[in-house]
Each structure stands twice: as structure tokens, then as C-alpha cells.
């Protein structure tokens, strides 16, 4: 019996997808599971790689680029696992990481979703969780990440500290998010009005609104090769970010949405 469904949504991510599936199949979770790949009309031969190298993986060819939320929902609706793991194609999953997440979820029935500590290829952690989104929390986060990327050791140390302790959080990144199907179903799955970006934050908001908890669990660690693949790139990715950002504010922070729109226009004009 399959207890866990692992869902990977891919778009022109052939090499990364191959690495992610290799990590999952060479050291598979002991939890009974299935792996479902939704291919969003890739043109790089990614579906052929899945068929040729990973015959045990279920492939759903979407026929179009459905975006992150809609493609994940497609896989969730066509699977039956009691638990669902949303996983990016540009990840490498070390042995035991998924089982550790499952164990932490099993030990906390009041928790709806858990996520691991996420690091890049060099072992540097990323802020894969956050507090409730507000203009102030976003400003703090962006400033910290900017300082870290510029090589500020104090910022790097702060991010390392914040990703070492298990805690309840407002949201987890959809790059690696384990959720109970019952909780996902209760909120109507991911909001498909988001094509890319912030659908994971919105999803966690909906789960917490039902009184359920979201938990960051750094005892599990997953590698995220961020920026090497995606459902959009370049200017398209930036446009999708602005669209999703404004959509999120209109839904959750409507009083701030007009100011965000003005800010976005000024950025484009500048």
C-alpha cells in the first residue's frame, strides 16, 4: 500500500530532474511510496529521460505549462498517498531525509505540514520558511538575503542560526513540503490562480486558518540547486513574481495592495 506520494513538477529541467530522481531511487525512502512527475510540456527531452531511466516513476504529461500550483494539484488528484511531498526537480534528497520528515509528522498529529532544512550545493542554508507575510517581514527577509549574497558573514551566521532550530512557522517553501492529504484536501489544494511564486505561502496560510500547524524540522536536510530550473525564466519569471506578489496582497493584505502596485510600477519605470 502506498502511503506517500512524491510529486515533482518539471519544465525544461532534464538534468536536474535526472539528479533528483536518481537520489530518490538510489536511496529510496523506507516509507511505502510512489513518485509522480508532472511534465509541463518540456522541450528538452525530460519525459524521455523519465521513461528510459526511471520506469518505476509515474509520468503525467500535462501537454502545456500549467504552472506550479495547477500541475501539483493534477498529480495530487490522480494519486492516493495519505501523505504528499511537493518536491522541486532541482533538489537532491539525501538518504533518510524523507523518512525523517514522515517520522516528525507522525509524532505530531496536530501538525499538518513539515519542511526540512534546505541548503545549496555548498551546504549554505537558505531561508526556506518564514513568519506571516507583511511589508515589514518581507523587508527584513530581503535585507538579510541581500546581505548574505553580498558576502556579509553576520548575515550568513544569522541565517545559519535561524535554520538550526525546529519551530512552528507561518509558511514553508514548496521546494520540499510534506503535507497530510487530509489537510491539503480540506483547503482545496493549492490556489491555481498562482502560476508561479507564493502559492506555497498561500497554501500554508489556508492550512493555518483551519487551526492546523506548520512545522520547520531541520533534523532533515535537502539540497536545493536553486535557480537551475524553473517554470519561467528571465523576464518571464520576474513578471510572474510581480503578478503573484500582487495577487497575494490583494487576497491577504488588501489594504496594502494599492501601495504594492504603485511600487511595482515605479520599479518597472525606473
LINMO-V223028 format. One record per residue. RES is the residue in one small letter. PSI is psi in degrees with one decimal (none if undefined). OMEGA is omega in whole degrees, 0 to 359 (none if undefined). Layout:
res: {RES & RES}
psi: {PSI & PSI}
omega: {OMEGA & OMEGA}
This chain:
res: {x & x & x & x & x & x & x & x & x & x & x & x & x & x & x & x & x & x & x & x & x & x & x & x & x & x & x & x & x & x & x & x & x & x & x & x & x & x & x & x & x & x & x & x & x & x & x & x & x & x & x & x & x & x & x & x & x & x & x & x & x & x & x & x & x & x & x & x & x & x & x & x & x & x & x & x & x & x & x & x & x & x & x & x & x & x & x & x & x & x & x & x & x & x & x & x & x & x & x & x & x & x & x & x & x & x & x & x & x & x & x & x & x & x & x & x & x & x & x & x & x & x & x & x & x & x & x & x & x & x & x & x & x & x & x & x & x & x & x & x & x & x & x & x & x & x & x & x & x & x & x & x & x & x & x & x & x & x & x & x & x & x & x & x & x & x & x & x & x & x & x & x & x & x & x & x & x & x & x & x & x & x & x & x & x & x & x & x & x & x & x & x & x & x & x & x & x & x & x & x & x & x & x & x & x & x & x & x & x & x & x & x & x & x & x & x & x & x & x & x & x & x & x & x & x & x & x & x & x & x & x & x & x & x & x & x & x & x & x & x & x & x & x & x & x & x & x & x & x & x & x & x & x & x & x & x & x & x & x & x & x & x & x & x & x & x & x & x & x & x}
psi: {132.1 & 119.9 & -30.9 & 130.5 & 121.9 & 119.2 & 126.0 & 122.6 & 127.0 & 143.3 & 111.9 & 51.1 & 38.7 & -54.2 & -44.3 & -42.0 & -41.4 & -43.3 & -41.3 & -46.2 & -35.7 & -41.9 & -34.0 & -31.6 & -25.9 & -33.9 & 72.0 & 153.9 & 147.1 & -19.9 & 128.3 & 126.1 & 166.0 & 153.3 & 127.1 & 123.0 & 125.5 & 116.6 & 122.3 & 57.6 & 48.2 & 150.3 & 9.8 & 11.8 & 12.7 & -43.6 & -36.2 & -36.9 & -42.9 & -48.1 & -40.8 & -41.2 & -22.2 & 69.6 & -19.5 & -6.1 & 133.8 & 126.9 & 125.7 & 117.5 & 111.7 & -27.6 & -8.1 & 165.9 & 97.5 & -11.5 & 175.9 & -51.6 & -50.7 & -39.7 & -40.5 & -42.9 & -38.5 & -46.7 & -40.3 & -42.8 & -24.1 & 20.6 & 173.7 & 3.4 & 138.9 & -31.3 & 147.0 & 127.7 & 115.3 & 126.8 & 130.9 & 151.4 & -22.6 & 48.2 & 156.1 & 124.9 & 109.6 & 156.4 & 133.9 & -13.1 & -45.2 & -41.1 & -35.3 & -41.3 & -43.0 & -42.6 & -40.8 & -36.5 & -41.9 & -32.8 & -10.2 & 83.1 & -22.6 & -6.1 & 130.1 & -32.5 & 147.2 & 153.4 & 153.3 & 173.9 & 131.7 & 130.6 & 159.7 & -173.6 & -21.0 & 6.0 & 7.0 & 128.3 & 153.0 & 157.3 & 91.1 & 10.3 & 170.9 & 171.0 & -179.1 & 136.5 & 124.8 & 165.7 & -34.0 & -41.9 & -36.0 & -41.2 & -44.1 & -44.8 & -47.8 & -39.3 & -41.1 & -44.9 & -41.0 & -43.7 & -39.5 & -44.8 & -24.2 & -2.7 & 14.8 & 112.8 & -30.2 & -39.4 & -42.5 & -40.9 & -37.6 & -43.5 & -39.8 & -44.5 & -43.4 & -15.4 & 17.9 & -14.1 & 129.4 & 140.9 & 159.5 & 139.4 & 168.1 & -34.5 & 159.5 & 150.1 & 143.6 & 0.5 & -30.1 & 99.8 & 117.0 & 123.3 & 148.0 & 134.1 & -38.8 & -39.2 & -38.4 & -43.8 & -37.4 & -27.1 & 8.4 & 25.3 & -159.4 & 147.0 & 113.2 & -1.3 & -17.6 & 122.3 & -42.7 & 136.6 & 136.2 & -3.4 & -30.4 & -40.1 & -44.9 & -41.8 & -46.8 & -37.8 & -44.9 & -38.7 & -44.2 & -29.6 & -19.4 & 7.7 & 12.3 & 159.5 & 150.4 & 131.9 & 129.6 & 125.4 & 91.8 & -3.0 & -21.3 & 144.1 & 136.5 & 143.0 & 130.6 & 114.2 & 64.5 & 137.3 & -3.0 & -14.0 & 158.3 & 167.5 & -10.2 & 160.3 & 161.5 & -133.7 & -32.7 & -41.5 & -41.5 & -40.8 & -41.2 & -36.2 & -47.9 & -40.8 & -47.3 & -38.4 & -47.5 & -40.3 & -42.1 & -45.7 & -40.3 & -31.3 & -41.7 & -26.8 & 60.9 & -29.7 & -26.5 & -15.2 & -43.7 & -37.8 & -38.6 & -39.5 & -43.0 & -44.7 & -43.4 & -41.8 & -39.5 & -38.2 & -43.7 & -42.3 & -33.6 & none}
omega: {180 & 178 & 188 & 173 & 177 & 184 & 175 & 176 & 185 & 174 & 181 & 183 & 189 & 184 & 180 & 179 & 178 & 179 & 180 & 181 & 177 & 180 & 181 & 184 & 178 & 177 & 188 & 175 & 176 & 175 & 177 & 190 & 170 & 176 & 180 & 175 & 172 & 179 & 184 & 177 & 176 & 177 & 184 & 179 & 181 & 179 & 179 & 178 & 179 & 182 & 186 & 188 & 184 & 184 & 179 & 180 & 178 & 182 & 173 & 178 & 187 & 180 & 178 & 177 & 185 & 188 & 186 & 185 & 184 & 180 & 176 & 179 & 178 & 180 & 181 & 182 & 181 & 179 & 186 & 183 & 177 & 177 & 179 & 176 & 171 & 186 & 177 & 177 & 180 & 177 & 171 & 185 & 179 & 178 & 175 & 185 & 181 & 178 & 178 & 177 & 179 & 180 & 179 & 177 & 179 & 183 & 185 & 184 & 180 & 179 & 182 & 186 & 178 & 175 & 183 & 166 & 182 & 181 & 176 & 184 & 179 & 178 & 178 & 184 & 174 & 177 & 185 & 177 & 178 & 174 & 177 & 182 & 172 & 175 & 183 & 179 & 178 & 180 & 180 & 182 & 181 & 180 & 181 & 180 & 179 & 179 & 179 & 181 & 178 & 177 & 179 & 183 & 179 & 178 & 178 & 179 & 179 & 179 & 178 & 179 & 184 & 180 & 179 & 189 & 175 & 183 & 168 & 182 & 178 & 181 & 176 & 177 & 176 & 176 & 175 & 186 & 178 & 185 & 173 & 180 & 181 & 179 & 178 & 179 & 184 & 180 & 178 & 181 & 182 & 179 & 186 & 174 & 174 & 176 & 183 & 179 & 174 & 175 & 178 & 178 & 178 & 179 & 179 & 176 & 182 & 179 & 180 & 180 & 177 & 178 & 180 & 186 & 175 & 190 & 173 & 185 & 184 & 176 & 172 & 182 & 180 & 179 & 180 & 179 & 190 & 173 & 183 & 176 & 180 & 181 & 176 & 181 & 177 & 181 & 179 & 180 & 179 & 178 & 179 & 177 & 181 & 180 & 181 & 180 & 180 & 178 & 180 & 181 & 179 & 181 & 189 & 183 & 189 & 180 & 181 & 186 & 180 & 179 & 178 & 180 & 177 & 179 & 180 & 180 & 179 & 179 & 180 & 180 & 181 & none}
